[in-house]
Structure formats: C-alpha cells, structure tokens
Amino acid sequence: MLNSQKNYFELFDLPVGFALDSGVLAERYRALVRAVRADFLSDEEDETARSLARIDLAYQTLTEPLARAEYLFRLYGVQGTETSGDDDSASTTLVDEMERQEALVAATNRSDPGAALSEVLTRLAERGAALDKELHQLFADPTPHNLGAAREVVRQLQGLARCRRETEERQAELLRPRPA
C-alpha cells in the first residue's frame, strides 16, 4: 500500500522544487490511483480510501502553484506567508492591494466598465506572469534569502488572485440581465 511517510514530491517520484512538468505529474497521478485501486482487492476499504484521499490532496497541492509554494515552504522549514505587523514588505503588499482596489473602482466607474475591467484583468495577468517567473527563479536556488523573497512573491500573487476574483465577479455582474 501507499507509503504515508513520503512527501508529495516523493509520492509522485518528482524532484522537490517549484518547477514541475504538469503532464508527468498527471500521468503519475493516474498510475498511482490505478495501482491503489488494484490493491483494493487485498486491502481494507478504509486504507484504500485514505490512500486515495492522500493522493488527491498531494495532486491538488502540486498542481496549484500557490499551494505548491506553501507546501515547499513547509518542506524547507520556512514560515508561510503570514505577515507580521512590523514587516515592511507587508505594508508594501497592502499598498499594492489598495492601488489595485482603486484601479478596480475606477474601471467600474468608466463609461465602458466591461472593457475597463478586461484591461484590469490583462494587467493582473501580466503582473502575475512576471511574479510567477520570479518565483520559479527563487525556488530554483532555495537559499534562506531566496526563500524569504519567494514568500513575499507568494504574498503578492495571493493579492493578485483576490483582485482577479473580485474583478471577475464585477464583470459577471455587468453581464447579468437587469430586471425590467
């Protein structure tokens, strides 16, 4: 049965790191699920269910970049993305978040809010791509300094994700038919 002592990367026989081949991960996920289900004949149902739940959690964690980064922080023994009150980077992230919120409000108030919100989403995607590239570089050399910088990049990506969700919600509101 499944070795529960392995970390998620070991479970899928992947090197520990932020960069991974999602196709290889998906292929190994399917093979592992098939193997566990095949073992079902000789194992207890509860054990099979626990194994499949662990495989699913590992797969979901590794496929989602921010969850994968958080998992890597735990593996490297680095605190997650919590912010401390005296942290300068936390205040910078807050300022960035406030600026994004102001841009979102301004876009909503323009004459063509749908187009303006699309522009906001484009800018968010561009910023997210740049931060994702930076995160790959930082995790490629996981020194304590780089891991600290990676933690800040993850904070920024989390802020972008929140703003993207809110922008998409506002865009959806614009598309909803208004009652007559």
Contacts in CASP RR format, 6 or more apart in sequence:
PFRMAT RR
TARGET T0000
AUTHOR 0000-0000-0000
METHOD contacts of the structure
MODEL  1
MLNSQKNYFELFDLPVGFALDSGVLAERYRALVRAVRADFLSDEEDETAR
SLARIDLAYQTLTEPLARAEYLFRLYGVQGTETSGDDDSASTTLVDEMER
QEALVAATNRSDPGAALSEVLTRLAERGAALDKELHQLFADPTPHNLGAA
REVVRQLQGLARCRRETEERQAELLRPRPA
1 36 0 8 1.000
1 39 0 8 1.000
1 43 0 8 1.000
1 47 0 8 1.000
1 48 0 8 1.000
1 51 0 8 1.000
2 11 0 8 1.000
2 32 0 8 1.000
2 36 0 8 1.000
2 51 0 8 1.000
2 54 0 8 1.000
2 55 0 8 1.000
3 11 0 8 1.000
4 54 0 8 1.000
7 16 0 8 1.000
7 75 0 8 1.000
8 58 0 8 1.000
8 61 0 8 1.000
8 62 0 8 1.000
8 71 0 8 1.000
9 15 0 8 1.000
9 16 0 8 1.000
9 17 0 8 1.000
9 62 0 8 1.000
10 16 0 8 1.000
11 32 0 8 1.000
11 54 0 8 1.000
11 55 0 8 1.000
11 58 0 8 1.000
12 25 0 8 1.000
12 28 0 8 1.000
12 29 0 8 1.000
12 32 0 8 1.000
12 58 0 8 1.000
12 59 0 8 1.000
12 62 0 8 1.000
13 28 0 8 1.000
14 20 0 8 1.000
14 24 0 8 1.000
14 25 0 8 1.000
14 28 0 8 1.000
14 62 0 8 1.000
16 72 0 8 1.000
16 75 0 8 1.000
17 72 0 8 1.000
17 139 0 8 1.000
17 142 0 8 1.000
18 65 0 8 1.000
18 68 0 8 1.000
18 69 0 8 1.000
18 72 0 8 1.000
18 135 0 8 1.000
18 136 0 8 1.000
18 139 0 8 1.000
18 140 0 8 1.000
19 136 0 8 1.000
19 139 0 8 1.000
19 140 0 8 1.000
20 62 0 8 1.000
20 68 0 8 1.000
22 63 0 8 1.000
25 59 0 8 1.000
25 62 0 8 1.000
25 63 0 8 1.000
29 55 0 8 1.000
29 59 0 8 1.000
32 55 0 8 1.000
33 52 0 8 1.000
33 55 0 8 1.000
36 48 0 8 1.000
36 51 0 8 1.000
36 52 0 8 1.000
36 55 0 8 1.000
37 48 0 8 1.000
37 52 0 8 1.000
39 48 0 8 1.000
40 48 0 8 1.000
60 67 0 8 1.000
61 67 0 8 1.000
61 68 0 8 1.000
61 71 0 8 1.000
62 68 0 8 1.000
62 71 0 8 1.000
65 132 0 8 1.000
65 135 0 8 1.000
65 157 0 8 1.000
66 154 0 8 1.000
66 157 0 8 1.000
66 158 0 8 1.000
66 161 0 8 1.000
69 135 0 8 1.000
69 139 0 8 1.000
69 150 0 8 1.000
69 154 0 8 1.000
70 80 0 8 1.000
70 81 0 8 1.000
70 154 0 8 1.000
72 139 0 8 1.000
72 142 0 8 1.000
73 79 0 8 1.000
73 80 0 8 1.000
73 81 0 8 1.000
73 147 0 8 1.000
73 150 0 8 1.000
73 151 0 8 1.000
73 154 0 8 1.000
74 80 0 8 1.000
76 142 0 8 1.000
76 147 0 8 1.000
78 144 0 8 1.000
78 147 0 8 1.000
78 148 0 8 1.000
78 151 0 8 1.000
79 151 0 8 1.000
80 151 0 8 1.000
80 154 0 8 1.000
81 151 0 8 1.000
81 154 0 8 1.000
81 155 0 8 1.000
81 158 0 8 1.000
83 89 0 8 1.000
83 90 0 8 1.000
83 93 0 8 1.000
83 155 0 8 1.000
84 90 0 8 1.000
89 152 0 8 1.000
89 155 0 8 1.000
90 155 0 8 1.000
93 152 0 8 1.000
93 155 0 8 1.000
93 156 0 8 1.000
93 159 0 8 1.000
96 156 0 8 1.000
96 159 0 8 1.000
97 159 0 8 1.000
97 162 0 8 1.000
97 163 0 8 1.000
100 124 0 8 1.000
100 159 0 8 1.000
100 160 0 8 1.000
100 163 0 8 1.000
101 163 0 8 1.000
103 120 0 8 1.000
103 123 0 8 1.000
104 117 0 8 1.000
104 120 0 8 1.000
104 163 0 8 1.000
104 166 0 8 1.000
104 167 0 8 1.000
104 170 0 8 1.000
106 116 0 8 1.000
107 113 0 8 1.000
107 114 0 8 1.000
107 116 0 8 1.000
107 117 0 8 1.000
107 119 0 8 1.000
107 120 0 8 1.000
107 167 0 8 1.000
108 116 0 8 1.000
108 117 0 8 1.000
108 170 0 8 1.000
110 116 0 8 1.000
113 170 0 8 1.000
113 174 0 8 1.000
114 171 0 8 1.000
114 174 0 8 1.000
117 167 0 8 1.000
117 170 0 8 1.000
117 171 0 8 1.000
117 174 0 8 1.000
118 171 0 8 1.000
120 163 0 8 1.000
120 167 0 8 1.000
121 164 0 8 1.000
121 167 0 8 1.000
121 168 0 8 1.000
121 171 0 8 1.000
124 160 0 8 1.000
124 163 0 8 1.000
124 164 0 8 1.000
124 167 0 8 1.000
125 164 0 8 1.000
127 160 0 8 1.000
128 157 0 8 1.000
128 160 0 8 1.000
131 153 0 8 1.000
131 156 0 8 1.000
131 157 0 8 1.000
131 160 0 8 1.000
132 157 0 8 1.000
134 153 0 8 1.000
135 150 0 8 1.000
135 153 0 8 1.000
135 154 0 8 1.000
135 157 0 8 1.000
138 146 0 8 1.000
138 147 0 8 1.000
138 149 0 8 1.000
138 150 0 8 1.000
138 153 0 8 1.000
139 146 0 8 1.000
139 150 0 8 1.000
142 150 0 8 1.000
END
